[in-house]
Amino acid sequence: MSFGQRRVASRRGKLETGTKVASSAWFSGLGFYPKRQGLRLAQVPSRVTMPVYTTRPSIVSEMGKLNYFGLRGKSLNWAISIIAGCDFLLFGYDQGVTGGILTLPAFQSQFPTIDSEPEGLLGGLTKSQRSTNQGIAVASYNLGCFLGAIITIFIGNPLGRKRMIILGTAIMVIGAVLQASAFSIEHLIIGRIITGLGNGGNTSTVPTWQSETCSSHKRGKLVMIEGALISGGIMISYWIDLGMSFAPGSVSWRFPLALQILFCVFILAFVWNLPESPRWLILKGRDQEAKEVIAAIANLPEDDEYCKNEYVVMKKTVEEMSKGTFKDLFTMDKNRNFHRTCIAYVNQMFQQICGINLITYYAAVIYSGLGMSRFMAHLLAALNGTEYFIASWPAVFLVERVGRRKLMLFGAIGQAITMAILAGVNSQKTYACQITGIVFLFVFNTFFAVGWLGMTWLYPAEIVPLRIRAPANALSTSANWIFNFMVVMITPVAFDSIKHHTYTIFAIINAIIVPVTYFFFPETAYRSLEEMDSIFSKASSGFKGAFDVVNVARKEPHRYGKNGELLIQYDDKETGHATTRENRRENSTSSSENNGLWARQDEETQNVEKS
């Protein structure tokens, strides 16, 4: 076989030339031949056509001008998802790490003014005052997150998704350094606020970046996986806190706070060479770069019909979204923007006021209050976090099969019952009540993980129309952080003041969530943007429409099947939207694979092999 001959050796993307085999990464990533052949690409005779090989079948085109660590197609989607997942692990780690160090002797001796355990005066402060200080110190992180989310509204688009993530992560490094080196309570609080600023920016940007760079039919499942990874970060923080509780001196609490830098370094090391959002590139007039990103994500040539269609659809989507303003959030025309914004806002609020962060931020403190030893409190917190992580995965697979409403109702009902039981058993100090209290803290996590953990990062984006999606999502995300701050702030004060009735309050709140979800939250599973627009436009006018939109959604036939197949043709004039693939499937989150795309690539590969 001559040097100029080539063939596809296997579907794993390897090249066979004579008797020598080279990995595709050498060609698409590093850009040179194996050293044995002693030739660089620049020295290859012009008669030889070099293909670009990836984890999918080879596509021979000009695509080699992009790098992305030599990744394309499915492998590039995985790389983006891993970095996004690492950010959500970091998000969860930050939420959980502080709760475990609050009960450590070294931490309490360093910051006695936030030690809420001893009775009487300590550091010149009463227990009630110290509980308030503890709430301020812990919740200051959430205040920073709220500010970061608000700031991102104004600087997110000018900077772009990648640069915003890099900036947010770098700010988190600064905040982590300040926390780990803190010698006063003011020093610690400043570090937590700065860390929150970075995390607020990241959590407002990373989901958008991931959804805009990954295949549309995978977005729903990816969002739910992000929710599961938050609980994974919480689990990691609890086990780190447990392990470091045996360490001597201040390293027992400084190391867990500093460890978050490791997550940041990993993100910074790889995000810079991954694709920018093609929608943002189009928004900034960098259309050619957007086309290159679309081709890389699809693992197809830029001139492929699929890539051309995706570009045209994204162009129209960006034009539509660029028209939306904050003023539009409060209009009540045919699209009922204000009604839909309220649903998105309340959905985010419900996730926080149900009481989950009572456990997430103060698990070890709660177990100590149940009479457990310091070691047992940390061990139970770690086991609680592990169970929380495991319980978050069923929702990934149930969110499409069962639907959003049923999962949220299941979660809220279970949470209300669980909180009521916790209120009852914590009113008694018997051993049986202690064990029951421990068990039902695990049970509460399970109901929340299945029903609400990832849902509020998915449902609001499906409810609001495309035109106001950016400002509506920003507003609803700010609700998540401000109510998170409120719950974390009042929890130690509430436990000190009203004891077990703290659980009673959360039981009542969860009981209220059930009818609100049932009567006001329409189902969005397998619904396109046009369908949701149609559903809200058919609701009664004015305030009455808030009560019948659920019934309208229940009666409205689905235009698309569970695998994305078109069931009902619809009139463009009626919906006012282009009948494009992206508009049809922007909010539909079917987990089926894009078989047509792979089939087309398989056919191209077979043609190459035959030649």
N, C-alpha and C positions, 0 to 999 in steps of 0.2 A: 504494500500500500504506500503510495507516494505521500510526501510531506503535505501536499495541498489537499489531500482527501481527508474527510472527517465524517463522523456519524455520531448520533446521540447514543451513548452507551447504555444509559438507563434513565428512568424517571427521576432518579435522585440527583440529576443535574451534574453528571460527570462527563468528561470528555475523554474519548479514546483516540489516540493518534499513534498508529503503528502498534507497538506493544507498550506504550507509555500512557499512564492515566494521570490526569491532573484535576484537582478540585476546581469547581466553578468559581470559588471565591478568589482564586489566583487571577481570573480574568476580569470578573465584574468588580472585585474589591480592590486588589492590589495592582492590577493592570500589567502583569508580565507573565511570561512563560516560565515553566519550571526551569531551575538552573541547569538541569541536565541538557536541555536543548540550547541553552546559551543565547537565546534570542529575546529581545524585548519587542513589544508590539510595534515600535517605530521601525524595527529592522525587518519585519515580516514582509515578504514580497507582496506587491499590490494585488496579485492574482488570488491571494488567499483571503477568504472571508472569515473573519473570526466571529463566532456567535457569542451571545451573552447567556450564561447558564444560571439558573436559579433553582430554588427548591421545587418549582413547578416545571413543566416541560419548557424547553428552550423556545424563546422568541427572538428571531434574528431581526435586529433593527438598530436604530441609532441610540438605543436606550443607555448604552454604556457611559454616556456623559454624566450620569448621576451616580452618586456614591452610596450614601446611607449604609456604610459598613459593608457594602457588597450585597445588601439584602433587597429583595423585591417581592411583590405579591404577598403570599401568605406569610412568609417569614418576616417581611417588613411589618405587616399587620401585628404579628406576634411581638415584635420588638417595641412597637408603639404601645401595645397593651401592657407589656412588662414594665415600661417606664411609668405609664399612668398608674398601674397597680402599685408600684413602689411608692408613688406619691400618696396613695390612699392608705398604704401600710403606715407611712409616716404620719398621716392624719390620725389614724387610730392609736398609734404609739404615743403621740403627744397627748391625746385625750386620757389615756390610761396610766401613763407613767407617774404622774404627780400623786394620784390617790394612794399608790403603794408606798411612797416615801414619807407620807404625812405621819405615819406611826413609828418611824425609825428613831431610836434614841439620839443618834448623832444629828439628825435633822431637827428634832425638837429642841435640842440644846442650842443649836445654831440660831433657830428662829422661835424662841419661847412665846412670842406674842401671837403666834397662830396655832399654838398647841391647845386644842379644845378638850383634851381628855381630863386633866386634873381639875378638881373642884377648888373653889376659893380663889385667892389672888395669886397670880403668877406674872412676874414682870410688871407688877403694878396694875394689872388688868384682871377683870373678873372673867369667869368662864364664858359668859354671854358675849363680852367684848372680844375675847379671843376667837370665839366661833365666827363672829362677824369678820374679823381680820382674816381668818382662814378662808371664808367665802370670797373675800376680795382678792386674796392672793391667787387662789385657784381659778376664779372666774375671769381674772384679768386677761388670761390667754384668749378667752372667748370674745372679750371686748376688742382685743387686737384683731381677731378673725373678722369680726363685724366691720371694723374700720378698713381692713384689707379688702373685703368684698366690695365695699362702697367705692374705695379708691380705684379698684379695677374697672369699674364702670367707665371711668374717665380716661384711664391710661391704657386699658387693655387693647383697644383697637389701634391706637397710634403705635404701640410697641410691637404688637403681634403676639401670637400664642407662644411661640418658643422663647422669645426674649422675656415675656412676662413670667414664664415658668422659671427661667434662669434667674431673673431678678427676685422672684418670690423665694426660691430655694436658697439663694445667697443671703437674703435677709433672715431666713430661718437659721442659717449657720451662725450669724451674728447673735441672734437671740439665744441659741443653744449655748454658745460660749459664755454669754452673760449669766445665764441661769446656772451653769455648772460652776462658775467662778464666784457666785454670789456670797457675800459675807454679811449682808443686811437685808431686811425684808423689802426695802425700797429697791435695792439692787435686783432682787429676785423678781419683783413685780414688773420692773422695766424690761427685764429679759423675757418674761412671759408675754408681755404686750407686743414686743418686737417679733417674737416667734409667731404670735398670732397674726400679725400683719402679713408676714410671708405666707402663712398657711391659708389665710383668707384669700389672698391673691391666687394661690395655686388651686384651691378647691373651686374657685370661680372660673378658672382657665382650663385646667386639665381635662375635665369632662367634655368641654367644648372642643378642645384640640383633638381628643381621641375620637369623638363622634364625627368630626369633620375630616378625619384622615383615615378612618376605617370603613370597611364595607357597610352599607346602610342596613342590610338585613341582619347584621349581628349586633346592632347598637343596643337593643333592649337587653339582651343577655349580658353584654359587656357592662352596662350600667349596674345591673344586679350583682355582677361579680365584683365591681368596685365597692359596693356596699358590704359584701362578704369580706373583702380585704381590709376594710376599716376595722371589723371585728378581729381580723387576723393581727393587725397592729396592736390592738388592745391586749390580745392574748400574749403577744411577745413581751409587751411592757410589764405585764403582771409576772411572768416567769423571770424576767430580768430583775424585777424588784425583789422577788423571793430569793433568787440566788445571791444578790448583793446584800441582802439583809444580814448575812453572816460575815460580811467584810467589816474590818475594823475602821473606826473613825469616819470622817466625812466622805471617803471614797464610796461608802455604801449608798449615798444619795447623789453624789456628784457624777459618778460614772453613768448611771441610768439616764440622767439629764443630758450628758455629753454624747451618749450613744446615738442619739438622733442625727448627729452630724454624719454618721456612716451612711444613712439613707440619703442624705442630701448630696454627699460626694458621689454616690452611685448615679443619682439623677443627673447631676452636673456633668459627669463624665461621658454620658451617652446622648442626652437630649439634644445637644448642639448639632449633631450630625444626623438627626432624623428629620423627616419632612416637615415643612411648615404647612399650616392648613391651606388647602387650595382655595377655599372660600375667602380667607383673609388676603391671599395673594391677588385674587380677582378684585376684591374690594379696593386694593391699593394700585390697581392697574397693571399688575405684573402677571399678565395672562399667560405668557409663554412658560413661566416657571410653574404656574398652576397646572398647565397641560402636562408638564414633565412629571409633576407629583402624581397626578391622576394616572398616568401611564405606569409609574412605578408601583403604585398601590394595586392596580389591576394586573400588573405583570404583562402588559400588552404594549405594542408600539403606539406612539402618539397618534398616528393616522388611522388606528383601528376605529371602526364605527362605534364601538362601545365607549371608548375614551372621548370621541367627539360628542356623543350624546350626553355623557356625564358633564362635560365642560359646558355645553349649552344650558343644561338644566341648572347647574351651579350658578351660572351667570344670571339666569332669571331669578333664582332664589336670593342671591345677594342683592339684586336690584330691589326685590320686594322687601327684604329685611332692612335695607338702608333707609326706607321711607318711614319706618316706625320711630316714634318719639315717646317720651314719658307722658306727654299730653294725651296720646292715643290710648293709654292704659285706662283712662277714666271716661271713655266714650261708651254710650249704650245704644249704638245703632244696630243694624241687622246682625252684625257679628258678635255683639254683646261683650266687648272687650273688658269692660269693668267687671262684669260677672265672672268671666273666665280668670281674670287676674286675681280676684278674691278667692276663687277655688284654689289656685296655685299657692297663694299666700297662706291660706288657712291650712292647706295640706302640709306645708313645711312647718308651720307653727305646731300642729298636732304632734309631729314627730318628737318635738322637744318637750312639750308640756305633759307628755304621757308619763314621764318619770324615769326614762331610761338612764339619763345622766346622773341621777341620784345614785345608781349602782356603778356606772362606768367610772365616775370620778372619785367615788368614796367607798368602793367595795371593801377594802381592808379596814376602813374606819367602821363600817357597818358591822362587819363580822367581829371586830373587837368589841363593839357595843353589845353584841349577843353573848358576850362572856368568853369568847375564844382567846387563846393565848396569841402572842404576837406572831409566832411561827405559823400556828394553825390559821390565823386570819389571812396571812399572806398566801398560804397554800390553798385555802378555799377560794380566795380571789383569783389565783392562777387557774384553778380548775374551773371556776365560773367563766373566766375568759375563754378557756379552751372549749367548753360546751357552747358558749356564745358563737364562736367561730364555726363550729360544726353545724349548729342550728341555722346558720345563715345561708347554707348552700341549697337546701330544698327549694327556697324561693327562686333561685336561678332557673330551675327547671319547671317550676309551677306557675311562674308569672304569666306565661302565654297560655298554658293549658287550663288553668283555673281562672285567670283574669285578675285585674287589679282590685276591683271592688271586694271580691270574696276574700282575698288575702288580707286587705286592710280591715275588713269586718271581723275576720277570724282573729287577727292580732289584737284589735281593740277590745273585743269581748273577753278574750283570755287575759289581757292585761288588767281589765277592770276587776275580774274575779280574783286574780292573783294579788292585786294590791289590797283588796278587801280582806283576804286571808292574812296577808302580812300585817295589816292593822290589828287584826284580832289576836294573832299569836304573839305579837310584840307587846301587847298590853299585859301579858303574863310573863313571869320569870322562871317558869318551870323548864326542866331539861327537854321534855317533849316539845314544848313550844319553841325552844331554841333550835332543835333539829328541824322542825317544820318550817321555821323562818328561813333557815339555810337552804332547804330544798326549794322553797317557792321563790327565792331570789334567782335560782337557776331556771325555774319554770317561766318567770317573767321574761328573762332573756330570750327564751325559746319563742314565745309568742311575738315578741318585738322583732326578732331576727327574721321570722317568716313573714310577718305582715307589714312592717314599717321601715326596716333598716335601709334597704336600697330603694324603696318605693318612692320616697320623696325626691330622689334625684332623677326619677323617670317620669312620674305622673305629671308634674307641673309643665314639663316641656311638651307633653302630649296634649295638654288642655288648651294652651294659649295658641292663637293663630300665628302664622309665620311672621307677619308684619311687625308684631310687638314681642316676638319671642325674646330678643336680647334684653330689653328693659324689664320685661315681666319676670324673666328668670333671675335677673339681678335683684329685683325687689323681693322676690320670694326667698332667695338665698339669704338675703339680709335678715329676713324673719327667722330663718333657722338659727342664725348666730345670736341674734338679740334675745330670743327666748331661751337658747342654750345658756347664755350668760345669766339670765334671770334665775333659771332653775339651779345652776351650780352655785350662784351667789346665795340663794336663800336656804339651800339644803342644810348646811351646818347650823344656821340660826333656827330653822324650823325644828330640827331634831332636839336642839337645846331647849326650845321654848314649849313646843306642843308634843314632843316625844312621838309615840306611835301614831298619833293622829295625822302626822305627815303623810303616812301611807293612805289614810282615809281621804285626804284631799285629792291625791292622785287617783284613787279608785273612782271618785266622783267625776273627775275630769275625763277619765277613760270611758266611763259610762255615757258621758255626753258625746264623746267622739263617735260612738256607735250610730245613733240616729242621724247625726249630721252627715256621716259618710253614706249611710243608706239612702237618705232622701235628697242629697245635694251633689254627690260625686258620681257623674256618669262613667260608664265603662269605656275604656279607650283601647282595649286589646284588639288588634287587627283592624284598627281604624286609621284611615289616612287623614291628612290635613283637610282635604276637601270634605270628607265625611263628617269630621268634627265641626267644620264651619256650617255644614248643612244641618246638623243636629241642633246647634245653638240658634241658627236662624229660624228654625221651625218651632222653637219654644215660644211661649206666650210673651207678649211685650211687657216691658216694665218689670216690677218686682215679682209679679206672678210667675214669670219665666224661670225664676230660680227653683221653683217647686216642681215644674213638670219636665225639666230637661232630662232627668233620669228616665222617665217614661218614654220620652221621645227617642232616646238612645236605645232603649230596650226594644222598641218597635221598628226602628230604622234597620232595613236589611243591610247586610255587609256586602260591600262591593268587591272585596278581595278575600280569598280563602286563606287558610292557615299556612299555606306554602307560598303565598303571594300571587296566586293565580287570579285572573280577573273573572269575577262572577257576574257582575252587572255593568253594562256600558253606561256611562253617564255623560250628560250634556255639558260641554265646556261653557256654554252661555249661562247655564244655571249656576255653576260653581264659580265662574270667573277665574279659574286657574288653568294653567297649561296642563294637559294630560301627559305629563312626562314621568319617566320612571322615578326620578328623585322626589317629585311632588307627590306621587302616588304612595311611595313607600317611606317617606321621610320619618313618619311616626310609627309605621307598622314595623314590629320588631320580631318578625318570624325568625326562628332559629334554623330554618332550613338552609342548606348550602346553595350557592348560586351554580346549579348544575349546568346551566347553559354555557356559562363562561368557561368552566373547566372542560366541558365537552368540546367547545370550539378549540381550546388549546390542545386537547388530546388529538383532535383531528389534524391540527397543524404539525404536531410532533410526528404523527404517523407519516405525513407527507414528507417530512425531512428525512425520516428513516428510509422510506422507499427510494428517495433520491440518492 
